């Protein structure tokens, strides 16, 4: 009856996983297998001996792998029952409500649970069959070294606390043998382990440990006070288990672990061992029944939410295979969707080790380098630059349930507009005197950009378009190659060549986040880092030259450099102040004090005011594309590249104007 109860609890708690589809790291683990290869990089190489036989047997069908996961949980639960001899405690373990995330991915139980199973069975046999127990302990280390780093201390603690039929000498022999085998096995994996540990992770101890270690802290207090030797030993063993199993993930994890995180599944037995130490008290059984019920409900809620998303992902790929039976080499794949489900779409292609293309590479069993998965922004850049032809793009639209083939791609729109500067009175109170200087700088900077006839980059990431740093559009960007930045410590170089020698005294760089904002450029002085604007101002002695070389040595957050826009500071503006400049941008009229300022504003706007074309598509979303609007009362023609905007014709307006301007949007044509 006990084993039947365990089987039923496992099924009731985790049966929903049988309807799951591959997700996240599955597209890392199975990618190489689909190409007939094994992973060569830590920790992925450690699971291939386990996963490959299953792949040879089951192929690329998710349900059998999730069934294996349930089977492994059942075996672990039986081993836990044999160790604790407490059915109610084992039933709580069988719900797996702590660490339930281990069942979200098809590969994860195969990666995590076997090591735990062999450890538990080694403890079960340690009192009677020490040789076999030692052998099972060694297997627990070998079978998944990336997930067995916490196995040694629980084995030693159980040996010294609970095994009575061995002399101290024999215990020492077993202890030294276990420690030596542990060190030998992990010495082979030291390179991979070292890659996952960083000083920054060790420093942020409080954040990483989280509330989970409050449990051993409380246990330590109880251990020190209790006079019950049996209770004390049980609690010491539980404390060793929890701390030992959690410590390896404390070293490699820089985020707080939720209760459901797969890493905590290995900690769960230790928590239950601590709870089971109080089983002799009358209140224990009732509270445990409540915990059991809570565990079953919690696991069903957690896995049920993922089941909905998983079914949607499975249906998406089913439709994709129907519409696209094979993936042509050299093609560009684009999926458009309403902005409300952008995160869901990103989750469909979420991959751990590889780029998002690996999800499709896994699905179609092809090398992900043979095609390119692009988002709307990149596709617009590629088509705009002529690097990609519309005929080479396989475009799909997904509305959350239905996948449609053949949609409108990013395109260039032409429209007519007229803008006029309205009259306004000069302010009577105190004002800033920055407007004339800034607008003069803006005009010269714009002219300098037009005089650049060549921009080259030593490297780029994911085919980002380098020229976008000079296009005046803050929605486009260039990124350095991340692999070269991290692995090769490469310093990206940007070289700008002008048609004629120019007077230059600095640059302003805008990025998408502080992590990617360059904070050191060789030969340049940092004048100001403004993290609010995600910008940095560099200055140097004024020089007249046709060439500007920018060698990026580091970034604020340490990640590869990303530049959304680069402004060139003309020679006479060496004292450029970024904060004042943006104060003018945000409210220019407030800075007008004299008729001269007013004329400067009028002259500046005639050349073009920063503006944007705002689009809105019902049921899809909205967006904007920046451009320069000439404010001179005349009708002008404008050409703007617009992204894919779903199905149907969007509505357009002109906005983003911080100037007193009347504007008319007159007509549109393709």
C-alpha positions as CSV (number, residue, x, y, z in Angstrom):
1,X,0.0,0.0,0.0
2,X,2.8,2.4,0.8
3,X,4.3,2.1,-2.7
4,X,0.9,2.4,-4.3
5,X,0.4,5.7,-2.3
6,X,3.8,6.9,-3.6
7,X,2.9,6.1,-7.2
8,X,-0.5,7.8,-6.9
9,X,1.0,10.9,-5.3
10,X,3.6,11.2,-8.1
11,X,1.0,10.9,-10.8
12,X,-1.5,13.2,-9.2
13,X,1.1,15.9,-8.7
14,X,3.0,15.8,-12.0
15,X,0.8,14.1,-14.6
16,X,0.4,17.4,-16.5
17,X,4.0,17.2,-17.6
18,X,3.1,14.4,-20.0
19,X,1.5,17.1,-22.3
20,X,4.5,19.4,-22.2
21,X,6.5,20.3,-25.3
22,X,10.3,21.0,-25.6
23,X,11.3,24.3,-24.0
24,X,14.3,26.5,-23.4
25,X,17.4,24.4,-22.6
26,X,15.9,21.5,-24.5
27,X,16.8,23.3,-27.7
28,X,20.4,23.3,-26.4
29,X,20.6,19.7,-25.4
30,X,18.7,18.2,-28.4
31,X,20.2,20.5,-31.0
32,X,23.5,18.6,-31.3
33,X,21.7,15.3,-31.0
34,X,19.5,16.2,-33.9
35,X,22.7,16.7,-35.9
36,X,24.1,13.4,-34.8
37,X,26.6,14.9,-32.4
38,X,27.3,15.3,-28.7
39,X,27.9,18.6,-26.9
40,X,31.5,19.4,-26.2
41,X,31.1,22.2,-23.8
42,X,30.5,22.0,-20.0
43,X,28.1,21.2,-18.6
44,X,26.3,20.0,-21.7
45,X,28.9,17.3,-22.4
46,X,28.1,15.6,-19.1
47,X,24.6,14.6,-20.0
48,X,25.1,13.3,-23.5
49,X,25.9,9.7,-22.3
50,X,22.5,9.7,-20.5
51,X,20.4,11.6,-23.1
52,X,21.8,10.0,-26.3
53,X,20.5,6.5,-25.6
54,X,17.1,8.0,-24.9
55,X,17.2,10.0,-28.1
56,X,18.1,6.9,-30.1
57,X,15.1,5.2,-28.6
58,X,12.5,8.0,-28.5
59,X,13.7,10.4,-31.2
60,X,12.3,14.0,-31.1
61,X,9.0,13.3,-29.4
62,X,8.6,15.0,-26.0
63,X,6.2,12.8,-24.1
64,X,8.5,9.8,-23.6
65,X,11.1,12.1,-22.0
66,X,8.6,13.6,-19.6
67,X,7.5,10.0,-18.8
68,X,11.1,9.2,-17.9
69,X,11.1,12.2,-15.7
70,X,8.1,11.0,-13.7
71,X,9.7,7.5,-13.5
72,X,12.8,9.0,-12.1
73,X,10.8,11.0,-9.5
74,X,9.1,7.7,-8.5
75,X,12.4,5.9,-8.1
76,X,13.8,8.8,-6.0
77,X,10.7,8.8,-3.8
78,X,11.0,5.1,-3.2
79,X,14.6,5.5,-2.2
80,X,13.7,8.4,0.1
81,X,11.0,6.2,1.7
82,X,13.6,3.4,2.2
83,X,15.9,5.9,3.9
84,X,13.4,7.7,6.1
85,X,10.9,4.9,6.7
86,X,8.3,7.7,6.9
87,X,5.5,7.3,4.3
88,X,3.9,10.7,5.0
89,X,7.2,12.5,4.6
90,X,7.8,10.6,1.4
91,X,4.4,11.5,0.0
92,X,5.3,15.2,0.5
93,X,8.6,14.6,-1.4
94,X,6.6,12.9,-4.2
95,X,4.7,16.1,-4.8
96,X,8.0,17.8,-5.8
97,X,6.4,21.2,-5.0
98,X,9.9,22.5,-4.1
99,X,12.0,22.4,-7.2
100,X,9.1,21.5,-9.5
101,X,10.8,23.4,-12.3
102,X,13.0,20.4,-12.8
103,X,10.1,18.9,-14.8
104,X,9.5,21.8,-17.1
105,X,12.1,20.7,-19.7
106,X,12.3,17.3,-21.2
107,X,16.0,16.8,-20.5
108,X,16.1,18.3,-17.0
109,X,15.0,15.2,-14.9
110,X,17.6,13.1,-16.7
111,X,20.2,15.7,-15.9
112,X,19.3,16.2,-12.2
113,X,17.5,13.2,-10.6
114,X,19.8,10.2,-11.3
115,X,22.6,11.6,-9.2
116,X,20.1,12.1,-6.3
117,X,18.7,8.5,-6.8
118,X,22.2,6.9,-6.5
119,X,23.0,9.1,-3.5
120,X,19.8,8.1,-1.6
121,X,20.3,4.4,-2.4
122,X,23.9,4.6,-1.2
123,X,22.7,6.0,2.1
124,X,20.1,3.2,2.3
125,X,22.7,0.6,2.0
126,X,25.5,2.3,4.0
127,X,24.5,0.6,7.3
128,X,24.5,-3.0,5.9
129,X,26.4,-3.2,2.6
130,X,29.1,-0.6,2.7
131,X,31.0,-1.7,-0.4
132,X,27.8,-1.4,-2.6
133,X,26.9,1.8,-0.9
134,X,30.4,3.2,-1.7
135,X,30.0,2.0,-5.3
136,X,26.6,3.7,-5.6
137,X,28.0,6.9,-4.2
138,X,30.8,6.9,-6.9
139,X,28.1,6.4,-9.5
140,X,26.2,9.3,-8.1
141,X,29.2,11.5,-8.8
142,X,30.0,10.2,-12.2
143,X,26.5,10.0,-13.7
144,X,26.0,13.7,-13.6
145,X,29.1,15.6,-12.3
146,X,27.5,19.0,-13.1
147,X,24.7,18.3,-10.6
148,X,26.4,16.1,-7.9
149,X,28.8,18.7,-6.4
150,X,26.8,18.6,-3.1
151,X,26.8,14.8,-2.7
152,X,30.0,14.3,-0.7
153,X,29.1,16.0,2.6
154,X,25.7,14.3,3.1
155,X,27.4,10.9,2.4
156,X,30.1,11.6,5.0
157,X,27.6,13.1,7.5
158,X,25.4,10.0,7.3
159,X,28.4,7.7,7.6
160,X,29.6,9.3,10.9
161,X,26.2,10.1,12.4
162,X,24.2,6.9,11.8
163,X,26.5,4.0,10.8
164,X,27.3,2.1,14.0
165,X,28.8,-1.2,12.8
166,X,32.0,0.3,11.5
167,X,35.1,1.2,13.4
168,X,36.5,4.7,13.4
169,X,39.4,3.4,11.2
170,X,37.0,2.0,8.6
171,X,35.0,5.2,8.6
172,X,38.1,7.1,8.0
173,X,39.0,4.8,5.1
174,X,35.6,5.3,3.5
175,X,35.7,9.1,4.2
176,X,39.2,9.5,2.6
177,X,38.2,7.3,-0.4
178,X,35.0,9.2,-1.0
179,X,36.8,12.5,-0.8
180,X,39.6,11.4,-3.1
181,X,37.1,10.1,-5.7
182,X,35.1,13.3,-5.4
183,X,38.2,15.4,-6.0
184,X,39.3,13.2,-8.9
185,X,36.0,13.4,-10.7
186,X,35.6,17.1,-10.2
187,X,39.2,17.9,-11.2
188,X,38.2,16.7,-14.7
189,X,35.3,19.2,-14.6
190,X,37.2,22.0,-13.0
191,X,37.4,24.1,-16.2
192,X,33.7,24.1,-16.7
193,X,33.1,24.8,-13.0
194,X,35.5,27.7,-13.1
195,X,33.7,29.2,-16.0
196,X,30.5,29.4,-14.0
197,X,32.0,30.9,-10.8
198,X,32.9,34.6,-10.6
199,X,34.0,36.9,-7.8
200,X,30.9,39.0,-8.4
201,X,28.7,36.0,-7.6
202,X,30.6,35.2,-4.4
203,X,30.4,38.8,-3.2
204,X,26.6,39.1,-3.5
205,X,26.1,36.4,-0.8
206,X,23.0,37.8,0.8
207,X,21.1,38.2,-2.5
208,X,22.1,34.7,-3.7
209,X,21.4,32.7,-0.6
210,X,17.9,34.0,-0.3
211,X,15.4,32.9,2.3
212,X,16.0,29.2,1.8
213,X,19.0,29.2,4.2
214,X,16.8,30.6,7.0
215,X,15.8,27.0,7.5
216,X,19.3,25.7,8.4
217,X,19.8,28.8,10.5
218,X,16.8,27.9,12.6
219,X,17.9,24.3,12.7
220,X,21.3,25.3,14.0
221,X,19.6,27.1,16.9
222,X,17.5,24.0,17.7
223,X,20.5,21.7,17.5
224,X,22.4,23.7,20.0
225,X,19.6,23.6,22.5
226,X,18.0,20.2,22.2
227,X,18.9,17.4,24.7
228,X,17.5,14.7,22.4
229,X,20.6,13.1,20.8
230,X,18.6,11.4,18.1
231,X,16.8,14.7,17.2
232,X,20.2,16.5,17.2
233,X,21.8,14.0,14.8
234,X,18.8,14.1,12.5
235,X,18.9,17.9,12.4
236,X,22.7,18.1,11.9
237,X,22.3,15.7,9.0
238,X,19.5,17.8,7.5
239,X,21.5,21.0,8.0
240,X,24.5,19.4,6.2
241,X,22.3,18.3,3.3
242,X,20.6,21.6,2.8
243,X,23.8,23.6,3.0
244,X,25.8,21.2,0.8
245,X,23.2,20.9,-1.9
246,X,22.6,24.7,-2.0
247,X,26.2,25.8,-1.9
248,X,27.2,24.9,-5.5
249,X,24.2,26.9,-6.9
250,X,25.0,29.8,-4.5
251,X,28.4,30.0,-6.3
252,X,27.0,30.0,-9.8
253,X,23.7,31.8,-9.5
254,X,23.4,35.6,-9.4
255,X,19.6,35.7,-9.0
256,X,17.2,34.8,-6.2
257,X,15.9,31.3,-6.7
258,X,12.1,30.9,-6.5
259,X,10.8,27.9,-4.6
260,X,9.9,26.1,-7.9
261,X,13.4,26.5,-9.4
262,X,14.9,23.2,-10.5
263,X,18.1,23.7,-8.5
264,X,16.1,23.5,-5.3
265,X,14.9,20.0,-6.1
266,X,18.1,18.6,-4.7
267,X,17.7,20.7,-1.5
268,X,14.1,19.5,-1.0
269,X,15.1,16.1,0.7
270,X,17.2,18.0,3.3
271,X,14.3,20.3,4.2
272,X,12.0,17.2,4.6
273,X,14.6,15.4,6.7
274,X,14.6,18.3,9.1
275,X,10.8,18.3,9.2
276,X,10.7,14.6,9.7
277,X,12.9,14.9,12.8
278,X,9.8,16.1,14.7
279,X,7.6,13.2,13.6
280,X,7.2,12.0,17.2
281,X,5.2,15.0,18.2
282,X,1.4,14.7,18.0
283,X,0.8,17.8,15.9
284,X,3.3,16.6,13.3
285,X,1.0,14.3,11.3
286,X,-1.9,16.8,11.0
287,X,0.5,19.6,9.8
288,X,2.2,17.2,7.4
289,X,-1.2,16.2,5.9
290,X,-1.8,19.9,5.3
291,X,1.6,20.3,3.7
292,X,1.0,17.3,1.5
293,X,-2.3,18.7,0.3
294,X,-0.7,22.0,-0.3
295,X,2.2,20.3,-2.2
296,X,-0.2,18.5,-4.5
297,X,-2.3,21.7,-5.2
298,X,0.8,23.9,-5.6
299,X,2.5,21.5,-8.1
300,X,-0.7,21.3,-10.1
301,X,-1.1,25.1,-10.2
302,X,2.6,25.6,-11.2
303,X,2.7,22.8,-13.8
304,X,-0.8,23.7,-15.0
305,X,0.2,27.2,-15.9
306,X,3.2,25.9,-17.8
307,X,1.0,23.4,-19.5
308,X,-1.1,26.1,-21.2
309,X,2.0,27.8,-22.6
310,X,3.5,24.5,-23.6
311,X,0.4,23.4,-25.6
312,X,0.5,26.8,-27.3
313,X,4.2,26.3,-28.2
314,X,3.5,22.8,-29.5
315,X,0.6,24.0,-31.6
316,X,2.8,26.8,-33.0
317,X,5.5,24.4,-34.1
318,X,2.9,22.0,-35.5
319,X,1.5,24.8,-37.7
320,X,5.0,25.9,-38.7
321,X,6.0,22.4,-39.9
322,X,2.8,22.2,-41.9
323,X,3.4,25.6,-43.6
324,X,7.1,25.2,-43.9
325,X,8.0,21.4,-44.3
326,X,11.7,22.2,-44.7
327,X,14.0,25.1,-43.8
328,X,15.8,26.4,-46.9
329,X,19.5,27.2,-46.5
330,X,20.4,30.9,-46.7
331,X,16.9,32.0,-45.8
332,X,15.8,34.7,-43.5
333,X,12.9,33.8,-41.1
334,X,10.7,36.5,-39.7
335,X,7.8,36.1,-37.3
336,X,5.5,39.1,-36.7
337,X,2.9,39.2,-33.9
338,X,0.9,41.7,-31.9
339,X,2.9,43.5,-29.3
340,X,0.7,42.0,-26.6
341,X,2.3,38.6,-27.2
342,X,5.8,39.6,-27.9
343,X,7.1,37.9,-24.8
344,X,5.3,34.7,-25.7
345,X,6.8,34.7,-29.1
346,X,10.3,35.2,-27.7
347,X,9.7,32.3,-25.4
348,X,9.1,30.0,-28.4
349,X,12.7,30.6,-29.4
350,X,14.3,30.8,-26.0
351,X,17.5,28.8,-26.0
352,X,20.1,28.5,-23.2
353,X,23.6,28.1,-24.8
354,X,22.9,29.0,-28.4
355,X,21.2,31.9,-30.3
356,X,17.5,31.7,-30.9
357,X,18.1,30.1,-34.3
358,X,18.9,26.9,-32.5
359,X,15.3,26.4,-31.6
360,X,14.4,26.2,-35.3
361,X,17.7,24.3,-36.0
362,X,16.5,21.7,-33.4
363,X,13.0,21.5,-34.9
364,X,14.3,21.0,-38.4
365,X,17.5,19.1,-37.6
366,X,19.6,21.6,-39.5
367,X,22.7,23.8,-38.7
368,X,21.5,27.1,-37.2
369,X,24.2,28.9,-39.1
370,X,22.5,27.9,-42.4
371,X,19.7,30.5,-41.9
372,X,18.9,33.6,-39.9
373,X,16.0,34.3,-37.6
374,X,15.4,38.1,-37.5
375,X,13.2,40.4,-35.6
376,X,11.4,43.4,-37.1
377,X,14.1,45.9,-36.4
378,X,16.9,43.8,-37.9
379,X,14.8,42.9,-40.9
380,X,14.1,46.6,-41.5
381,X,17.8,47.4,-41.3
382,X,18.7,44.5,-43.6
383,X,16.2,45.4,-46.3
384,X,16.9,49.1,-46.0
385,X,20.7,48.5,-46.5
386,X,20.1,46.2,-49.4
387,X,21.7,43.3,-47.6
388,X,18.5,41.2,-47.9
389,X,15.9,41.0,-50.7
390,X,12.3,40.7,-49.8
391,X,12.1,37.5,-51.9
392,X,14.6,35.8,-49.6
393,X,12.5,36.4,-46.5
394,X,10.1,33.7,-45.2
395,X,7.6,35.8,-43.3
396,X,4.8,34.6,-40.9
397,X,2.2,36.3,-38.7
398,X,1.1,34.7,-35.4
399,X,-1.8,36.2,-33.6
400,X,-1.6,33.9,-30.5
401,X,-3.4,30.9,-32.0
402,X,-3.1,30.9,-35.8
403,X,0.1,31.1,-37.9
404,X,-0.3,32.9,-41.3
405,X,2.1,32.7,-44.1
406,X,3.1,35.7,-46.3
407,X,2.6,39.1,-44.7
408,X,3.6,42.7,-45.4
409,X,7.3,43.2,-44.8
410,X,9.1,46.4,-43.7
411,X,8.8,48.9,-46.5
412,X,9.6,52.4,-47.4
413,X,6.7,54.9,-47.3
414,X,6.6,58.3,-49.0
415,X,4.4,61.1,-47.6
416,X,3.9,64.8,-47.9
417,X,3.8,67.2,-45.0
418,X,3.9,70.9,-44.2
419,X,5.1,72.4,-41.0
420,X,5.1,76.0,-39.8
421,X,6.7,77.6,-36.8
422,X,4.0,79.3,-34.7
423,X,4.6,82.7,-33.2
424,X,5.2,83.0,-29.4
425,X,6.1,85.7,-26.9
426,X,9.5,85.9,-25.3
427,X,9.5,84.9,-21.6
428,X,9.7,87.6,-19.0
429,X,11.3,85.6,-16.2
430,X,14.9,84.2,-15.8
431,X,15.8,81.6,-18.4
432,X,18.8,79.5,-19.4
433,X,21.2,80.7,-22.0
434,X,21.9,77.4,-23.6
435,X,19.6,77.3,-26.7
436,X,21.7,79.2,-29.2
437,X,24.8,77.2,-28.4
438,X,23.1,73.8,-28.5
439,X,21.2,74.4,-31.7
440,X,24.4,75.6,-33.3
441,X,26.1,72.4,-32.2
442,X,23.2,70.3,-33.4
443,X,23.3,71.9,-36.8
444,X,27.1,71.4,-37.2
445,X,26.9,67.8,-35.9
446,X,24.2,67.0,-38.5
447,X,26.4,68.5,-41.2
448,X,29.4,66.5,-40.0
449,X,27.5,63.3,-40.2
450,X,26.6,64.1,-43.8
451,X,30.2,64.7,-44.7
452,X,31.2,61.2,-43.5
453,X,31.7,59.0,-46.6
454,X,32.8,55.8,-44.9
455,X,32.2,54.0,-41.6
456,X,34.0,50.7,-40.9
457,X,33.8,48.3,-37.9
458,X,36.3,45.7,-36.9
459,X,33.5,43.4,-35.9
460,X,29.7,43.3,-35.4
461,X,27.2,41.0,-33.7
462,X,24.3,39.3,-35.3
463,X,24.7,41.3,-38.5
464,X,23.8,44.6,-36.9
465,X,24.1,47.5,-39.3
466,X,27.0,49.6,-38.3
467,X,25.9,52.7,-40.2
468,X,22.9,52.9,-37.9
469,X,25.0,54.8,-35.4
470,X,25.0,57.8,-37.8
471,X,21.4,57.6,-39.0
472,X,19.8,59.9,-36.3
473,X,17.4,57.0,-35.3
474,X,17.6,55.9,-31.7
475,X,15.7,52.7,-32.5
476,X,18.6,51.3,-34.6
477,X,21.9,50.2,-33.2
478,X,25.3,48.6,-33.8
479,X,26.6,45.9,-31.4
480,X,30.1,44.4,-31.1
481,X,30.6,40.7,-31.5
482,X,29.8,39.3,-28.0
483,X,31.9,36.1,-28.4
484,X,35.0,38.0,-29.5
485,X,34.4,40.5,-26.6
486,X,34.2,37.8,-24.0
487,X,36.3,35.0,-25.2
488,X,39.0,36.8,-27.1
489,X,39.1,40.1,-25.1
490,X,38.7,41.9,-28.4
491,X,38.6,45.7,-28.5
492,X,36.2,46.8,-31.2
493,X,37.4,49.5,-33.5
494,X,35.2,52.0,-35.3
495,X,36.7,54.2,-38.0
496,X,34.9,57.2,-39.5
497,X,36.3,58.8,-42.7
498,X,35.2,62.2,-43.8
499,X,35.3,63.6,-47.4
500,X,37.4,66.6,-46.2
501,X,39.4,67.3,-43.0
502,X,37.0,68.3,-40.1
503,X,37.6,70.1,-36.8
504,X,36.6,67.6,-34.0
505,X,37.0,67.8,-30.3
506,X,35.0,64.8,-29.0
507,X,32.1,62.4,-29.4
508,X,28.8,61.5,-27.6
509,X,27.8,57.9,-27.5
510,X,24.2,56.7,-26.7
511,X,23.6,53.1,-25.8
512,X,20.6,50.9,-24.9
513,X,21.7,50.1,-21.4
514,X,24.5,50.9,-18.9
515,X,25.8,47.3,-19.3
516,X,26.7,48.1,-22.9
517,X,27.7,51.7,-22.6
518,X,31.4,52.3,-23.4
519,X,33.2,53.9,-20.5
520,X,36.8,53.7,-21.9
521,X,38.0,54.6,-25.4
522,X,41.7,54.6,-26.0
523,X,43.1,58.1,-26.4
524,X,39.9,59.8,-25.3
525,X,39.0,61.5,-22.0
526,X,35.7,60.7,-20.3
527,X,34.0,64.0,-19.6
528,X,30.6,62.8,-18.5
529,X,28.8,59.5,-18.0
530,X,25.1,60.0,-17.8
531,X,23.3,56.8,-17.0
532,X,20.0,58.5,-17.0
533,X,20.4,59.2,-20.7
534,X,22.5,56.0,-21.1
535,X,25.1,58.3,-22.7
536,X,28.8,59.2,-22.3
537,X,30.7,62.3,-23.5
538,X,34.3,61.9,-24.6
539,X,36.6,64.8,-25.4
540,X,40.2,65.3,-26.6
541,X,42.3,68.1,-27.8
542,X,40.8,69.7,-30.9
543,X,42.2,68.2,-34.1
544,X,41.6,68.7,-37.8
545,X,41.5,65.4,-39.6
546,X,39.7,63.2,-42.2
547,X,39.8,60.2,-39.9
548,X,38.3,59.4,-36.5
549,X,39.4,56.1,-34.9
550,X,37.4,54.9,-31.9
551,X,38.8,51.9,-30.0
552,X,36.5,50.7,-27.2
553,X,38.4,49.2,-24.3
554,X,35.6,48.6,-21.7
555,X,31.9,49.2,-20.9
556,X,30.1,50.3,-17.7
557,X,28.5,46.8,-17.1
558,X,31.3,44.8,-18.7
559,X,29.1,43.4,-21.6
560,X,29.9,44.0,-25.3
561,X,29.5,47.6,-26.6
562,X,26.2,48.6,-28.1
563,X,25.8,52.0,-29.8
564,X,22.4,53.4,-30.7
565,X,23.7,56.8,-31.9
566,X,27.1,58.6,-32.1
567,X,27.3,62.4,-32.2
568,X,30.5,64.1,-33.3
569,X,31.4,67.2,-31.3
570,X,32.7,70.1,-33.6
571,X,36.0,71.6,-32.6
572,X,34.5,74.9,-31.1
573,X,32.2,72.9,-28.8
574,X,34.9,71.2,-26.6
575,X,32.9,72.4,-23.5
576,X,29.8,70.6,-24.6
577,X,27.4,69.8,-21.7
578,X,25.1,66.8,-22.3
579,X,22.7,67.6,-19.5
580,X,22.2,71.2,-20.7
581,X,21.8,70.0,-24.2
582,X,19.0,67.6,-23.3
583,X,17.3,70.3,-21.2
584,X,17.1,72.3,-24.4
585,X,15.8,69.3,-26.4
586,X,13.1,68.6,-23.9
587,X,11.8,72.2,-23.7
588,X,13.5,74.5,-26.2
589,X,11.1,77.4,-26.0
590,X,11.7,77.8,-22.3
591,X,15.3,78.6,-23.2
592,X,14.6,81.4,-25.6
593,X,15.5,84.8,-24.2
594,X,16.2,87.1,-27.1
595,X,15.2,87.7,-30.6
596,X,18.5,86.3,-31.6
597,X,17.6,83.0,-29.9
598,X,14.3,83.1,-31.7
599,X,16.0,83.5,-35.1
600,X,18.5,80.7,-34.3
601,X,15.5,78.4,-33.5
602,X,13.8,79.4,-36.8
603,X,16.9,78.8,-38.8
604,X,17.5,75.5,-37.1
605,X,14.0,74.3,-37.7
606,X,14.2,75.2,-41.4
607,X,16.9,72.6,-41.8
608,X,14.9,70.0,-39.9
609,X,13.4,69.4,-36.5
610,X,13.6,66.0,-34.7
611,X,10.1,64.5,-35.2
612,X,8.5,61.1,-35.6
613,X,5.9,59.4,-37.6
614,X,3.6,57.6,-35.2
615,X,1.7,54.5,-36.4
616,X,-1.1,52.6,-34.7
617,X,-2.6,49.3,-35.9
618,X,-5.8,48.1,-34.3
619,X,-5.3,44.7,-32.5
620,X,-1.5,44.9,-33.1
621,X,0.0,47.8,-31.4
622,X,1.8,51.0,-32.2
623,X,5.2,52.5,-32.7
624,X,7.1,55.4,-34.1
625,X,9.9,56.1,-36.6
626,X,12.2,59.2,-36.2
627,X,12.9,61.6,-39.0
628,X,13.7,65.3,-39.5
629,X,10.8,67.6,-40.3
630,X,11.6,70.8,-42.2
631,X,9.7,73.7,-40.6
632,X,9.4,76.4,-43.2
633,X,5.8,76.5,-44.2
634,X,6.5,74.6,-47.5
635,X,5.3,71.1,-48.6
636,X,8.1,68.6,-48.5
637,X,8.3,64.9,-49.4
638,X,9.7,62.5,-46.9
639,X,10.8,58.8,-47.3
640,X,10.7,56.7,-44.2
641,X,11.3,53.0,-43.6
642,X,8.5,51.4,-41.6
643,X,8.6,48.0,-39.9
644,X,6.1,45.2,-40.4
645,X,2.9,46.3,-38.7
646,X,0.6,43.3,-38.8
647,X,-2.4,42.8,-41.0
648,X,-4.3,45.8,-42.3
649,X,-3.5,49.5,-42.9
650,X,-2.3,51.5,-39.8
651,X,-3.2,55.1,-38.9
652,X,-0.5,57.7,-39.0
653,X,0.2,60.9,-37.2
654,X,3.3,63.2,-36.8
655,X,4.5,63.8,-33.2
656,X,7.6,63.9,-31.0
657,X,7.8,67.7,-31.5
658,X,9.1,69.8,-28.7
659,X,8.8,72.9,-30.7
660,X,5.9,75.3,-31.3
661,X,5.0,73.9,-34.7
662,X,1.8,73.4,-36.7
663,X,2.1,70.3,-38.9
664,X,-0.2,68.9,-41.6
665,X,0.2,65.3,-42.8
666,X,-1.1,65.6,-46.4
667,X,-0.8,62.3,-48.3
668,X,0.8,58.8,-48.3
669,X,2.0,56.6,-51.1
670,X,4.1,53.4,-51.3
